[in-house]
């Protein structure tokens, strides 16, 4: 491998699926990311765990989407989260990782942190052989484990043990990596004090063409003067997203007599519990609709653009793309404060934030906003002016420039 090869070895977090005909299926936004990386590097080699099973909704045929060697080579890995598979194949897999690193110039790995995580295996190989590498975090996995803990004592003890393992591995990764790519201000603040070389980056798959224009912003702001308050969340129904807090806020709004239409886009393990909480709180289908997984990007954009605001109740340190996507659609942010949400809203004042976990404060903020429609219209205009620099092309170019500047050194 020549040092002028300008190739990237990329560990991705979303699993690959292989059907009975041997076709590989990759998550649609991961495909978008692979193409963006290829626009910045001469060639890309990406690896992830592969399941021999029909793909779920949201995964697309990689070859049909133009993902093919040599420009973008995909390396399917065995399911190393399975302990027996890990013990049986770790040595072979480590050798394979080493060979891939020797065949590429730059190396960056999405990092999960659990035993058998491919990013952890790759980072371990790089550490042992003195190979410059980067690790990528868009959330603090140890906090996610705690947020998703069950209520029983055995469940809490199990989560505490898992969180301790995640914490140890996360900290070791950022202390040892030549570069830590940390998505968003919240994740950056969490790791920056212990990381060897931390850099804050962003992640979004919306392009300039996905942004609403000035005419749409003006029409949306004017239309917000009347009618039900239109509330949206787009993401997984998982504990870290605070879905029961989200329902609790809607129930509180109804108790105050606020007229609203809310939509939750996304599947997840807590969807049934959300439905039960909504029914118990007396929410009707007119007030709340669960849309499930929406695969059509154009339809997702339409939901963002129609909404008056994105309501979010994130309970762990993460940097979800939906906040940036919302701003691209002139939809202000109302939710729990953390460095990431504060930085995004602080740019133009495009939102209202309350302390994490304070659902009463969220209810009060939303009720006040419903009663003050000129203020809502102003927030919509401010959202439309926000995050103009955070587009797919810009954030991937920024990340690529950092990788080159920080990892451009000979292998040892």
N, C-alpha and C positions, 0 to 999 in steps of 0.2 A: 504494500500500500504506500503510495507516494504521499508526502506531506502536502502536496498541492492537489490531492484527490478531491477535497471538499465534499466528503461524504459524511452522512450522519447515521449513527446507530441509535435507534429510538425504542425505548421500552414504553409500551402503551398499557393503560390500565384496563380498558374494556376488553373482555374476552372475545376470541374469535370462535365462530361456529363453522363446522364442516358437515355438509349434508352427505347423503348416501352416494351422490355422484362425485364427491370429492371437491365440490365447489366451496370456496371460503367466503364466509359472510362476516362483514365488519360493521360495527355501529355507525350510523350515518354521519354523526358529527365527527367521529374519529376519521372517517374517510375525508371529510372536509379538512381536518387537521393535517392528514398525511399529504394532501395536495398542496396545502399551504407550506408545509416544510419543504416539499419538492421545489416549490417556487424559489426557495432560498438556498437550497443545497443541490449539488450536481446529481446526487443520488441518495436515496433514503432506504435503510434496511430497518424494518420494524418487527418486534417480537411481542408475543402475548400468549397466554394460555389458550389452548384450543379445545373446544368440546365437540365431540362427534355426536351431534344432535341437530334437529331442525332449529333454525334461528328464530329468536323472538321478534316481536314487532319492533321496528326501528333499525334492524340490521339489513344490509343490502349486499348483493352479490359483488364482491370486490372486483373481479375481472370485468364485469359489466359496467362498473363505475370507473374503469380505467386504471385500477390499481394493479400494476404488473411490473415485473422485473424487466430490465435492470433499473429503470428509474425509481420504482418503489417496490422493493422486495419484501415479502411477508414471510416470517419464520414462525410457524405454529409450534407451541411448546406443550408438553404434557401437563396435566393438572397437578402442579406441584403443591397446591394447597392440600391435596390428599397426602397424608403423612407417609403411607406405604409407597406411593409413587415417588415422593421426594427422597426417601431413603434409598430406594432402588436406583434412581436415575440422577441423583445430585452430581456425582462425579462426572458422568457423561455430559450432563447439562452444563456444568462449569467449564468443561473443555470446549463445548460448543460456543459458549459465551466468549471465552478467551479468543477463539478463532474469529468470531464476528468482530470483536474489538480490534484485532490485528488487521482486519480487512477494511476498516473504516477509520476516518480521521477524528471525528468528534463523537462523543457518547453522552447521551442524557437519558435518564431512566425515571419514569413515573414511579413514585414510591408509595407502596401500601404499608409495609412495615410488619405484616404478620409473617409467621413462620411459613416458608415456602413461597412468599411473594417473589415474582420474577425480578422486580426492581431491586429487592434486597439481595437476591442471588447474584445479579449482575454487578451491583455495587460492591459486594463482597469479593468477587473475582477481580474487579478493578483495583480495590484496595490491596489485595495480596500481591498483585503484579505491578503496582505503581503506575497504573494507567489513568491519566487525567479523565475525569468524568463529572457530570452534573446530575443532581437529583431534582425532581420536580414535585412540589406539593401544592395542591389547591385546597386542602383542608387539613385539620389536625386530627388524624385518625384515632388517637388515644381518647380525645374528647368525644368523638362520635360513638365510640364503644360505651362510654359512660352515659351518654344521652339516650342510647338505645337499650339500656339495662332494664331488665324486668324488675318487678317490685318485690319479689320474694327474696329472702335472705340468701338462698343458694344462687339465685340469678345475680344478685348484687355482688356476691363474692367471686363468681365466675367472671363478671364484667371487670371487677377490680384487678383480677389476675391478668386478664387479656389486656387491659389498659396499661398495666405495668410493662408488659412485653412490648406493646406498641411504643410506649414512651422510650424505653431503652433503645429500641431499634431506630426510631425516628431521630433521637438525639445523636446516636452514633453516626447515622447517615449524614446529617448536616455538619457535624464536626469534622468528618473525614473527607467529605466530597470537596473537590477542587472548586465547585460552584454549586450553590443552592438557588434554584429558580423558584421563587415563592409567589404564588398568585394572590394578588390583592394585599391591601394594607393590614388586614387582620392576621392572615397567615404569616406575612412578613414580620409583623411585630412579635408574634409568638416565637418564631425561630431565630430572629436576627441576632439576639444576644448570645446565642451559643453556636451559630453557624460559622464555619470557617470563612466563607466568602458569599454572603447573602446578597441577592438582588431581587427587588420587587418587580414582578412582571404582571401582565394581565392576560386574560383569555376570553375570546369571544369569537363567534362564527358569523356574526352579522357583518355585511359589507356596507360600503357607502350607499349602494343601491337599496339597502334595506331601511335606511333612515327615512323618516317622514320629511317632506319638504315644508317650506314656510306656509304655503297655502293650507296644507293639511293641518298643521299645528294651529293656525288661526281658526280654522273651521271647528277643530276639536275643542279649543278653548272657549269659543263662543257657545257651542252646543252644550257645554258642561253647566251652563247657567240654570238648567232645569232638568227635571226627570230624576229617576232613581239613581243613587250613587252606584256606579259600576266598578266592582271590585274584582281583582284577578290574582290568582297565584298559579305559577307554572313550574312544576317540579314534582319530585317523587314524594309520595305519602309515606314518609319515614320519620322516626322519632326526632332525628336531628333537625328536621324542618319545622318542628313545633306545630304539627297539624291540629292537635287538640286545643292549643292556645288559639290558633286561627279560628276554629269553630267557636270557641268561647267568646272571642271578640264579636263575631257575627251575632251570637245569641244576645250579647250585651247591647249591640246596636238595635236589635229588634225590640228589646225591652225599653229602649229610649224612644221608640217610635220612628226610627230612621227608615226610610224607604230605600231599599238597595237590591241590586242583582249581583250575586257573587258567582264566580266560576273557578273551579279547581281543575287544572289540566295536569294529568299524570296519574300513573298507577302507583302501587306500593303496598307494603305489608300492613299499613295502618288504615287502608281505605275503608275496610268494614267497620273499624272502630270509629272512624270519622263519621260515617253514615249514621251509626247508632247514636253518637253524641249530637249530631244535627237533628235527628228525629226527637231525641229526648229534650232538646232545647226548643222544639216547636218550629224549626225552620222548614219552610215549604219549598217545593221544587221551583217556584217562581223566584224565591229569594236565594237559593243555592242550587247549582247544578254541578255534578261531578262528571266531567267530560271524558275521563279516562285518558289513555295514551293517545296523543294526536301526532301522527307521523308526518303529515303534510306541513312543511315549513311555512307555506303561504297562509295556511289556516291558523297556525300559531301566531304569525305576525298580525293577522286580522284580530285575534283576541287581544293582543297587546295594544293595538291601535285603538280598539273600541273602548278599552278600559279607561276609567278616570284615574285609577291608581293601582299600584301593585302593593298588596298587603302581605308582609312577610314576618315570620316569627321564628327565625333561626336560633337554635339553642346551643350550637357549638361553633367554634372558630373555623369558618370556611369562607370561601370567596365565590359564591355561585354566579354563573354567567347571567342568570335571569334578571339581575338588577341592572346590568349594563344593557341588555336587550330591551328592558322596559324603557330606559331613557331614550334609546334609539327610536322608540315609538311615541315619544312625548307623553309618557306615562310616569307620573311622579312616584316616589318611593315612600311608603309609610310602614314603619316596622321597628324592630329592635335595633338599638344603636350598637355598633362595633366599629373598629377603625375603618373597615372596608366600606360599610354603608355610609359612615360619616364622611369619608373622603369623596365618595360619589355624589352625595347630596350637597356637600360643602362647595363643590365647584361652582354651582350656580344657585344654590339654595332650593334644589328641586325635590324637597320632601320634608317629612316630619318623622323624627326618631324619638323613641322612648327607651328607658332602661330595659335590658333583656329580662323577660318574664313578667313585665308589668302590663297585663292585659287590660286592667282598668284604665291606665293612661292611654292605651291605644283606642279603647272605646271612646274616651273623652275627646281625643284628637280627631277621630273620624267624625264624631257627632258635630263637633265644632266646624269641621271642614264642610260637612253637608249643609250646615246652616249659613255658611259664608261662601257662597258660590263664586263671587269675584276672586276670593283667595284661591279657590280650587283652580279657576281658570289661569291665574297667575302661575301657580305651581306647574300646570301643564305647559305653559310657555317656557318656563325655566327648564323643565325636563327636556323639551325639544331643543334647547340650546346646550345641553350637557353631553359630555362623552363623545364629542365629535372626533376626537383623536383615537378613540378606542374602537377600531374596526379590525376585521380579520387580517387584512393585509398589513396594517400598521403593527399590531401586537405580535404577529409572527415574525415580521422583519426585525422588530426590536429584540425579541428573544434570540433570534439567529445571530444578530450582531453581538449580543452579550456572549453567546457560546463561543463565537470565533475569537473575540478579544480575550476571554478568560481561559479558554482551553487550547489556545494556539501555541502549544509547546510540544517538543518531541517526546515520544514515549520512552519510558525508562526500561 
